[in-house]
């Protein structure tokens, strides 16, 4: 069954509040096997709302609205819904008593304006609201249905789980499930990922593959529809193997896993310790790792060394290297990694030096130039990068790059 979610409220269009209701409904409806193919937002205007609902009915089997069920003159969703079905509004005494009792339990006299919330389209099915004063309403004609739900998130979520889920199953039967799994990547651009997966995507049916970027990551979402979760997972397995065969080097996590948590787990599993010498990142990598509970089991310390003097004094960086190659160089990054590893007596040492901007660059060393070095007992490796963006963007990309490089070294057991 195809679903469209219509969020009502001028405050949404003005950006005054986030539309968390649409996110919740999309997630839950997909979990229940209903295909949410459209989401629309419209203000509190009779003509525009009627136009949106009529369009939604043309392309969806079920239209679910949120908001506009309150007691004010601006709350018009039920009235507009009734009008497009050419139905009059009538008072429901049972709902009015329920609303009255809601106030009475709080020793409050029900305002006269709340009587409006007990009015519904003639013949509509009333959806009780045990979480607030705004009952929902459902109208079904032929093979189309509109469900009006309240706007406050706590009310919407409560009424959805308690009333709407069984109502949908009663009217439309069991839909199976739509199950998704997201592979999280770093270090490869969105277009490059798309090119690598082009052959797989061109033949996709069930499961399907979607690629999108978020916070410097590229996410590959695999989605399968099946009769239950186990069958959906079986469908996803082969596709996931194909994706990993193409992109495995860049995949660090699944679903909600964050890179720093994955690195932390690898360090703990391999019983490896780490220390960091950070210049342009200013301790950002260390801060990300300290988000993880129990980080003292693998993180032994770090040094923020912006000045050449601190690099020499704390990390034993050779003055001649700074004079000859400059602080932002492969030679200095390697010596920083070696120095912090020796100082902290850890299995892995990381050295980061670069020009985060917006000033300080030159033709030979532009803003965004960064060196990330990693030292282990057996080797020292260093990678050169040039990042673009604001100072904050560059610093965060460098931090994630350093973590990703550590992850690869631990994963491949290159100690």
ABEGO torsion letter per residue (X at the ends): XBBBBBBBEAAAAAGABBBAAAAAAAAAAAAAGBBBABBBBBBBBAAAAAAAAAAAAAABABBBBBEGABABAABAAAAAAAAAAGBBBBBBAAAAAAAAAAAAAAGBBBBAAAAAAABBBBGBBBBBBAABABBBBBBBBEABBBBBBBABAAAAAAAAAAAAAAAAAAAAEBAEBBBBBBBBBBGBBAAAAAAAAAAAAAABAOBBBBBBBBGGBBBBBBBBBBABAAAAAAAAAAAAAAAAAAAAAABABBEABBAAAAAAAAAAAAGBBBBBBBBAAGGAAAAAAAABBGAAAABAEBBBBABAAAAAAAAGBBAAAAAAAEABBAAAAAAAAAAAAAAAGBABBBBBBBBAOABGBBAABBBGBBBBBBBBAABBBBBBBBBBEBAAAAAAAAAAAAAAAAAAAAAAGBX
